[in-house]
Amino acid sequence: HGHLFVPIKYSKNKELGMWVYTQRIEFRKFISGEKSRLTQVNIDKLKLLGFVFDTAKCSWGKKLYEIKNYKAKNGSINIPLTDKRFRSLADWVN
């Protein structure tokens, strides 16, 4: 899919989704100073691959990207709530 934003409940590969989730938990432990199975070397390798540790920031960035594309195609970010294709984006903007 060209990205490493893998959800925990990734239906096509549940083991991958769980592994990614575990890495995110271990990363949070590492940066807070708790004992973690991740090392700085592991973290650096994952970062080089573009691994998404902070899903909240990634989700926000993804929505921003979608809004930029919407505006480029439609001339504004006034997304009608009635348009089911863009309902989640309209909710996010409003």
C-alpha positions in Angstrom: 0.0 0.0 0.0 3.0 2.3 0.1 2.8 3.3 3.7 3.4 2.0 7.2 0.2 3.3 8.8 -1.1 -0.2 9.7 -4.1 -0.4 11.9 -4.2 -2.9 14.8 -7.2 -4.7 13.2 -5.7 -5.0 9.8 -8.0 -7.6 8.3 -5.6 -8.7 5.5 -2.9 -9.5 8.0 -3.9 -9.7 11.6 -0.4 -10.7 12.8 1.1 -7.6 11.1 -1.5 -5.4 12.7 -0.7 -6.8 16.1 3.0 -6.6 15.6 2.8 -2.9 14.6 0.6 -2.2 17.6 3.1 -3.8 19.9 6.0 -1.8 18.4 4.0 1.4 19.1 3.4 0.4 22.7 7.1 -0.5 23.1 8.1 2.9 21.6 5.9 4.8 24.1 7.5 2.8 26.9 11.0 3.6 25.5 10.5 7.4 25.2 8.9 7.6 28.7 12.0 5.8 30.2 10.2 2.5 31.0 11.6 -0.8 30.2 11.0 -1.6 26.6 11.9 -4.4 24.2 12.8 -1.8 21.6 16.3 -0.4 21.4 17.4 2.9 19.8 18.8 0.9 16.9 15.4 -0.8 16.3 13.7 2.6 16.5 16.1 4.1 14.1 15.6 1.3 11.6 11.8 1.6 11.8 12.0 5.3 11.3 14.2 4.9 8.2 11.4 2.7 6.8 8.8 5.5 7.6 7.2 3.6 10.5 4.3 5.5 12.0 4.8 5.6 15.8 2.3 8.4 16.5 -1.0 7.5 14.8 -2.8 10.6 16.0 -0.3 12.9 14.2 -0.5 10.6 11.1 -4.3 10.7 11.1 -4.3 14.5 11.3 -1.8 14.7 8.5 -3.8 12.3 6.4 -6.9 14.4 6.8 -5.0 17.5 6.0 -3.7 15.9 2.8 -7.3 14.9 1.9 -8.6 18.4 2.4 -5.8 19.8 0.2 -6.8 17.4 -2.5 -10.5 18.2 -2.1 -9.8 21.9 -2.3 -7.7 21.5 -5.4 -10.5 19.6 -7.1 -13.5 21.6 -5.8 -12.1 25.1 -5.2 -12.9 25.2 -1.5 -13.1 23.2 1.7 -16.8 23.7 2.1 -17.7 20.0 2.1 -21.4 19.3 2.2 -22.4 17.0 5.0 -24.9 15.4 2.6 -22.1 14.0 0.4 -21.6 10.5 1.6 -18.3 10.1 -0.2 -16.7 12.8 1.9 -18.8 12.5 5.1 -15.9 11.7 7.5 -13.8 14.6 5.9 -16.8 17.0 6.3 -17.2 15.9 9.9 -13.5 16.5 10.6 -13.6 20.0 9.0 -16.7 21.0 10.9 
